[in-house]
Amino acid sequence: SFAADRPRSASPGAAGVASVVAETWACLAADPARQGVQVVTSIEPGCSAVIDPVELQQVILNLVLNALKAMRVSGGRLSIRAWTRPSQADDRSTWNSGDAASGEVVIEVEDTGCGIEPERQALVFEPFVGHRWTNAPKDGSAGTGLGLTVCNHIVESAGGNIALRSQVSVGTCFTIILPAVRSTNSLAETAAARR
């Protein structure tokens, strides 16, 4: 069943990205280094998104597992980056003045794996399709083809979006954009730093 279809609370909560990523690593059965994968994280301090932390962990875990699968044969580098920026919908003058703008959190999960062919990229969020459109080694570990569909549903339900860019034999980067938890202090500090 879709975990995202479980009853939602009236308030989605706040997910501290650094703690969610740390908990995601703890969920892995094996250390990525044993697979020849270097893990690099760069998360802005205090970066928090308006989303249920368990659901964000589900999304990041799925993307990490897919990335590890894409690097199973040759190893590589798995990067997770997160930062807060002004919302693309916010008026820049509002952001700079530190008023009501809440901003957004950008999370990138990038690998140096096998990549996804351009004609297949538009299909990865379709149910039961994604798992057939991968260049990853066929070793019997293919999923159901629902992982990215569920990720997309969770992110969109939280008011965000998820997109990818990929190049065959170079790697794939998934970008998640979510509403940021409003923090008057952090907004004012960011606005002052931008002046």
Disulfide bonds with the S-S distance in Angstrom:
none
